[in-house]
Amino acid sequence: MTYWLRIRLEADEVFAEASVDGDFWDVIHSYPRAGFPGEPSVIRLGKNGPGGQAVDHPTMDRPGTCAIRELRVYTG
C-alpha cells in the first residue's frame, strides 16, 4: 500500500499528516510551532537517527523497506 505523508506548518502548530489517497488527511501528531523556530531550511528523507544523525538502533530487529517516490515542497 502507498501512503502520502506531509508536514503542515501553521502559525502556532506543526502537523504531521498521512493519507491513503492524497485527498483526505489524518493528523498523526501535532507539535507546538515554538519548538521549530524560523523557516525550514533542510529536508531529510529516509531513515534518520535522533537529531538527524547517522546512528543505528542499538539492537537489531527484522529488516524493513521504505520507498520514496516523490517529494513536493510548497511555499505560501
Secondary structure, DSSP 8 states (H G I E B T S, - for coil): ---EEEEEE-SSEEEEEEESSSSS-EEEEEEEGGGS-S-------S---GGG-----SS-----------------
